[in-house]
Structure formats: C-alpha cells, structure tokens
C-alpha cells in the first residue's frame, strides 16, 4: 500500500495549526510514496507514539488526535536550588572618615617679663645691640672708607688712572 498527499490522514483544527513542522514532515513522507508502515514508524519516532495501522484513507484513532494527548508537554523544568550551597555574604563598604584639617599655629614665642625688658632695652633704657647689627655697622664703615679712598685716587678728569688700578691689584 502506498500513500499520497491527498490520501494522507490529517486532522484539522487547533492541533494542525500548532504543529506545522510535524505536519510538513508527514506530508513530505507521503509525497515520496512511502509505505504506510514506514510512515507510521517514522511518525512514532517523531512524536514518541505508536499508531495502529489504519485502513486506506482513514484517520488515526481518536485517542491519538495526533500528538497532543499522547505526547507529554515539553515544559521547561525549573532548576532545583542547591540547599547545601553556602550563601555569599555581601561585603559591606567601609565608610571613609573625613580627616579634620588642623589649623596651623603661628610661631609665637611666649616671652617672660625679663625677656621683654631685655628686648626693649636694658636698665639704661637703650636697645640691646645684637651681634648681627654690630657686624653690619662695621661693614658700612669699611665701605665708606673705601669710597673716600677711591675719590682721592681719581684723576682730574674724574676717571681712574691706570696706575691706580695696578696699585690695587
């Protein structure tokens, strides 16, 4: 017995619409003029069902209104959570403490009453002369003396003579 496309039993309705892929496979097999037994065997493989051999042009039995009732629905299985797994603890972020800026203290020396008196002046009332001031006064005096000597060495035209330079060196 050979089946053709026209003779192939096919249900109409919602079942046919929802599974167009399997319907196409069934029709391709029927177009090739495959024997009914082979056709039913391949259908059984495709849908994991076994169909009884039906007489020519008859539809499969009503219990197997195709694969809808016979094939278990393929729902995605939910993954079971592993209860033994340790939960990851969330790390708490540490708050950074703001550093307070320290105020810079001015270099203020606390002077005793005796030190204040010394800085203002001794018993005489005169200011105390430091070593640095004495040194600068000596330099100023030396510079003045050198200037006076240079003025004396200058010639009548106001220029220094060659001999004077040589004498210095």
C-alpha positions in Angstrom: 0.0 0.0 0.0 1.2 3.4 -0.9 0.1 6.7 0.5 0.0 10.0 -1.3 -0.5 13.6 -0.1 -4.2 13.5 -0.8 -4.8 10.2 0.9 -2.7 11.1 4.0 -5.0 11.3 7.0 -4.6 14.7 8.7 -6.7 16.3 11.5 -8.0 19.8 11.1 -8.3 22.3 13.8 -6.0 23.7 16.5 -3.7 20.7 16.6 -2.8 21.1 13.0 -2.1 24.8 13.4 0.2 24.5 16.4 2.4 21.9 14.9 3.1 22.9 11.3 6.6 21.5 11.4 5.5 17.9 12.1 2.7 18.3 9.5 5.2 19.2 6.9 7.4 16.2 7.7 4.4 13.9 7.5 3.4 15.4 4.1 6.9 15.0 2.7 6.9 11.3 3.6 3.5 10.9 2.0 4.7 12.7 -1.2 7.6 10.3 -1.6 5.0 7.5 -1.7 6.4 5.8 1.4 4.7 2.6 2.6 2.1 3.1 5.4 4.1 1.0 7.8 7.2 3.1 7.3 5.2 6.3 7.6 3.6 5.2 10.9 7.0 4.1 12.2 8.6 7.5 11.4 5.6 9.2 12.9 6.0 7.1 16.1 9.7 8.2 16.3 8.8 11.8 15.7 6.1 12.0 18.3 7.1 9.2 20.6 3.8 7.4 20.0 2.8 4.2 18.3 -0.1 4.3 15.9 -2.2 1.4 14.9 -2.3 0.6 11.2 -5.3 2.3 9.8 -7.2 1.3 6.7 -6.8 3.3 3.5 -7.8 7.0 3.8 -8.8 6.6 7.5 -7.7 8.9 10.2 -5.6 7.7 13.1 -7.6 6.6 16.2 -9.3 9.4 18.2 -7.1 8.7 21.3 -4.2 9.9 19.2 -5.6 13.0 17.9 -2.1 13.5 16.8 0.4 14.1 19.4 -1.5 16.5 21.7 -2.9 13.9 24.0 -0.2 11.2 23.7 3.0 13.2 23.9 3.7 14.7 27.3 4.0 18.5 27.2 7.6 19.8 27.0 7.7 22.4 29.6 11.0 23.8 30.9 11.9 22.2 34.1 12.8 24.5 36.9 16.3 24.1 38.2 16.3 23.0 41.8 18.2 25.2 44.1 21.1 23.5 45.9 20.3 23.9 49.6 23.8 22.8 50.6 25.4 25.7 48.8 26.7 28.4 51.1 25.2 31.8 50.5 27.7 34.5 49.5 27.8 37.3 52.1 27.6 40.8 50.7 30.6 42.8 51.7 29.8 46.0 53.5 31.5 49.0 52.2 33.5 50.8 54.9 32.8 54.5 55.2 35.9 56.6 55.0 36.2 59.0 57.9 36.9 62.6 56.9 40.1 64.0 58.4 39.7 67.3 60.0 42.2 69.9 58.8 44.4 71.1 61.6 44.8 74.8 61.9 48.4 75.9 61.6 49.7 77.7 64.6 51.7 80.8 64.2 55.2 80.7 65.7 54.5 82.9 68.6 57.1 82.7 71.3 55.9 83.3 74.8 58.3 85.7 76.4 58.8 86.1 80.1 58.7 89.6 81.7 62.5 89.6 81.9 62.9 88.8 78.2 60.6 91.6 77.3 62.6 94.1 79.3 65.9 92.9 77.6 64.4 93.2 74.1 63.0 96.7 74.8 66.2 97.9 76.5 68.3 97.2 79.5 68.5 99.2 82.7 69.9 102.1 80.7 66.8 102.2 78.5 68.9 101.7 75.4 68.1 98.9 73.0 70.4 96.0 73.2 72.6 95.7 70.1 72.8 92.2 68.6 75.9 90.7 67.1 74.4 90.9 63.6 73.8 94.7 63.9 77.3 95.2 65.1 78.7 93.3 62.1 76.6 95.3 59.6 77.7 98.6 61.1 81.4 97.6 60.7 80.9 96.7 57.0 79.2 100.0 56.3 82.1 101.9 57.9 84.6 100.0 55.8 82.7 100.7 52.6 82.6 104.4 53.3 86.3 104.5 53.9 86.9 102.6 50.6 84.7 105.1 48.7 86.7 108.0 50.1 90.0 106.5 49.1 88.7 105.9 45.5 87.6 109.5 45.2 91.0 110.6 46.2 92.7 108.3 43.6 90.6 109.6 40.7 92.4 111.9 38.4 91.5 115.5 37.4 89.2 114.2 34.6 87.2 112.2 37.0 88.4 108.9 35.6 90.7 106.5 37.5 94.2 106.2 36.3 95.8 103.0 35.0 98.4 103.2 37.8 95.7 103.2 40.4 94.2 100.0 39.1 97.5 98.3 39.0 98.3 99.5 42.5 95.1 97.9 43.8 95.9 94.6 42.3 
